[in-house]
Amino acid sequence: MEEEKKNRTRWLHLRLSEQEYEVLQQYFTNSVCPKMSDFARKNLLRKPIVLKCRNASLDELMTEMIKLRTELNSIGNNLNQAVKKLHTLSQISEFKVWILSFETDKKMLFTSINAIKNTILNVAEKWLQL
């Protein structure tokens, strides 16, 4: 923090070729430095630079998990709509029996969906490195 409080009054002008700038920009993009000047300053003063590190297979897993979560939410919504519709038909005795047995299945499904959502959330936190 005290590094940010110092007044920087000296300028350093530097010319780069297009290729050199692209390489520098790529390194900067892979770092966690908020500004190019911070990145350059740390490089010039040989201070440690923290780089972003992404696991490609985990990125692919997260993409699939997000699709799975979306699909599970859709299934849950469709299920709720079907049950609400069936509850309006509760005058017929066969539907009452089916609805009661279906409620148990519904609870099991939603328990599974919540477990999957929690797993996705845990993987997402690791993926985002929170």
C-alpha positions as semicolon CSV with decimal commas, in nm:
position;residue;x (nm);y (nm);z (nm)
1;M;0,000;0,000;0,000
2;E;0,277;0,249;0,076
3;E;0,401;0,208;-0,282
4;E;0,075;0,366;-0,404
5;K;0,111;0,662;-0,165
6;K;0,446;0,770;-0,310
7;N;0,430;1,052;-0,560
8;R;0,584;0,949;-0,886
9;T;0,732;1,254;-1,047
10;R;0,982;1,099;-1,287
11;W;0,882;0,990;-1,637
12;L;1,036;0,710;-1,840
13;H;0,956;0,716;-2,209
14;L;1,001;0,392;-2,395
15;R;0,951;0,309;-2,760
16;L;0,860;-0,043;-2,867
17;S;0,806;-0,212;-3,199
18;E;0,459;-0,344;-3,271
19;Q;0,583;-0,698;-3,207
20;E;0,745;-0,604;-2,874
21;Y;0,431;-0,426;-2,765
22;E;0,215;-0,730;-2,849
23;V;0,445;-0,954;-2,641
24;L;0,434;-0,707;-2,352
25;Q;0,055;-0,681;-2,383
26;Q;0,025;-1,062;-2,375
27;Y;0,234;-1,084;-2,056
28;F;0,032;-0,802;-1,902
29;T;-0,296;-0,976;-1,990
30;N;-0,174;-1,293;-1,816
31;S;-0,089;-1,101;-1,499
32;V;-0,318;-0,976;-1,226
33;C;-0,180;-0,621;-1,247
34;P;-0,464;-0,371;-1,290
35;K;-0,267;-0,132;-1,514
36;M;0,009;-0,166;-1,770
37;S;0,218;0,091;-1,579
38;D;0,204;-0,126;-1,264
39;F;0,308;-0,429;-1,466
40;A;0,595;-0,245;-1,636
41;R;0,713;-0,089;-1,308
42;K;0,722;-0,428;-1,136
43;N;0,912;-0,579;-1,428
44;L;1,167;-0,298;-1,441
45;L;1,222;-0,303;-1,064
46;R;1,234;-0,685;-1,063
47;K;0,948;-0,723;-0,821
48;P;0,740;-1,041;-0,822
49;I;0,446;-1,050;-1,061
50;V;0,147;-1,273;-0,996
51;L;0,023;-1,446;-1,309
52;K;-0,321;-1,582;-1,378
53;C;-0,321;-1,956;-1,409
54;R;-0,621;-2,131;-1,561
55;N;-0,679;-2,501;-1,583
56;A;-0,816;-2,567;-1,935
57;S;-0,980;-2,896;-1,839
58;L;-1,147;-2,727;-1,541
59;D;-1,267;-2,449;-1,772
60;E;-1,428;-2,711;-1,998
61;L;-1,580;-2,883;-1,695
62;M;-1,728;-2,553;-1,577
63;T;-1,883;-2,493;-1,920
64;E;-2,050;-2,832;-1,906
65;M;-2,158;-2,785;-1,544
66;I;-2,320;-2,451;-1,627
67;K;-2,514;-2,618;-1,910
68;L;-2,614;-2,898;-1,671
69;R;-2,731;-2,650;-1,407
70;T;-2,940;-2,465;-1,665
71;E;-3,095;-2,791;-1,783
72;L;-3,169;-2,901;-1,426
73;N;-3,339;-2,569;-1,355
74;S;-3,554;-2,613;-1,666
75;I;-3,649;-2,967;-1,564
76;G;-3,740;-2,848;-1,215
77;N;-3,954;-2,566;-1,353
78;N;-4,133;-2,799;-1,592
79;L;-4,194;-3,044;-1,311
80;N;-4,340;-2,776;-1,087
81;Q;-4,571;-2,660;-1,364
82;A;-4,691;-3,017;-1,426
83;V;-4,759;-3,074;-1,057
84;K;-4,950;-2,746;-1,026
85;K;-5,160;-2,848;-1,325
86;L;-5,228;-3,191;-1,171
87;H;-5,325;-3,035;-0,839
88;T;-5,612;-2,860;-1,015
89;L;-5,739;-3,202;-1,125
90;S;-5,744;-3,344;-0,771
91;Q;-6,117;-3,432;-0,789
92;I;-6,035;-3,762;-0,962
93;S;-5,925;-4,025;-0,708
94;E;-5,663;-4,185;-0,936
95;F;-5,486;-3,852;-0,970
96;K;-5,480;-3,811;-0,591
97;V;-5,290;-4,139;-0,551
98;W;-5,053;-4,049;-0,833
99;I;-4,995;-3,701;-0,693
100;L;-4,911;-3,836;-0,347
101;S;-4,659;-4,087;-0,486
102;F;-4,524;-3,823;-0,722
103;E;-4,459;-3,581;-0,434
104;T;-4,207;-3,827;-0,289
105;D;-4,031;-3,858;-0,625
106;K;-4,036;-3,480;-0,661
107;K;-3,871;-3,431;-0,321
108;M;-3,598;-3,681;-0,414
109;L;-3,541;-3,506;-0,747
110;F;-3,513;-3,164;-0,588
111;T;-3,275;-3,301;-0,324
112;S;-3,056;-3,434;-0,604
113;I;-3,079;-3,107;-0,795
114;N;-2,973;-2,912;-0,486
115;A;-2,680;-3,148;-0,430
116;I;-2,570;-3,099;-0,790
117;K;-2,609;-2,721;-0,760
118;N;-2,394;-2,721;-0,445
119;T;-2,128;-2,927;-0,623
120;I;-2,133;-2,687;-0,917
121;L;-2,102;-2,394;-0,676
122;N;-1,802;-2,554;-0,502
123;V;-1,629;-2,626;-0,833
124;A;-1,706;-2,271;-0,950
125;E;-1,547;-2,124;-0,637
126;K;-1,233;-2,330;-0,697
127;W;-1,239;-2,235;-1,064
128;L;-1,268;-1,867;-0,984
129;Q;-1,004;-1,913;-0,711
130;L;-1,213;-1,728;-0,452
